[in-house]
Amino acid sequence: MTGHNCAYVRQHYEVPAEVGRRVIANGEPGVILADRGQYIGVVLDSDPKKRIRNYHPTWEMHYGEMADKLPLKSWRVLVRGWGWWDPDKCTISVYAATASQAKYRAYNQCEMHDIECMFGFLVRRA
């Protein structure tokens, strides 16, 4: 799981990538919403489903200003079994349109591979 707000991309590729920045990715406007290691996760303005897609940080990428409003809501998902007593260490931050989508995105990021663990997730708006 990555969660360093594009630190690797900024250092390695020397670009101003960070969550919330507007970009033009392959000629399409969008917003960075995920740190994907050596890639950046972008939601294109034209995508009706608001999917986060991976883009290379330098391939036909133009960086703009920080976005006034993000296309998806920010959620914190408390993962059962990670130590409920310390919410800062057992939560996953994700961007999604709905609480159920937030649960699924958190499930994809956590190390638990049992789909039933998702039923115990607690979801709150960040």
N, C-alpha and C positions, 0 to 999 in steps of 0.2 A: 504494500500500500504506500502510495506517495502522499505527502501532505505538507510539503515544504514550499508551497506557493511558487513553483517553477524555478527554484533556486539553481538546480543543475542546468537548466536551459539558459538561464540568464548568465551563469558563469561560463559554461562551455561554448555557447554560440554567441555570447555578447549581444543579446537582444533584450528589450525591455518587457519580456513576457511576465505576466502576473494575472491571477484570477481577477476578473472584472474589467480587463482592458479590451477595448474595441480593436478589431483587426479586419483586414481584408485578406481572406484565405482563398487562394486560387481565383481571385476576382470577385468573390462573394463576401459581403459584410457579415460580421458576426461578433461574438464575445467569447473570450477565454473563460471557461468555467471549471477546468480540471488540470491538475498537474499529472501528467502521464509519464513521468520519468524523463526520457529523452524526447518525448513529444508533448504537444499541448492539446488539451481537449477543448474544442470550439463548438459552440452552438451557432449555426448560421441563422440569420434573420429570416431567410426564406423557408426554413424547414418548419412545416406545420406541426410536426411531432416533437420538435425541440430536442433532438437527439444530440448527445455530446459525441463528436467524432474526432479522431486523432489526426493531427496535422504536424508535419515537420516544421520546426520553428523558423527555418530560413527559406524553405522552398515556396516561392511565390507568396510570401507572407509580408504584409505591410502592417505595422503597428500604429495605433492611434492613441487617443486619449482614454482615460478611464470612463467606463459607462456610467450614465446617470442612474439607470435601472437595469437589473439583471433579468434575462428572459425566464429564469427558473427561480424557485424559492430555495432558500438555504434551510437545511434540516440537520438536526443532530439525532443520531440513532444510538440508543443505549443497547449494547449487545449483551444478551444473557450469557453468563458463564465467564465473562472477562473480569469479574470482580465488581459487583454492584456497589460496593462500599466506596469506590473511587471513580465517580463519573468522568473525570478528566482523562483517565487512562482507559476507559472501556467504552468510549463513544467514537463514532465515526461521523464526520461531517460530509454531507453530500448535497448536491443540487438536484432538485426534481420538481415536477409539477404537482404531484400529490404525495400523501403520506405513504401509500402503498408502493409507489415508485421509489420513494426514499428507502423503504425497507429492502426492496430488491437490489438497489444500488449498493446499499451497505452490505448485503449478503454477498455480492460479488467481490467486495473488497476484503471481507474478513476471512480468516483461515478455516473457519468451520465449514465443513462440506456437507453437512446434513441439512436438507431443505427445511426440516421441521424446526430448526433453531430460529428460523425467521419469525415463527409465531410468537416467540417470546421477546421480540424487539419492541422497545418503547421509542416512539417517534415524537419529537417536539420541534417546532419552528425555532430556528436559531436567531 
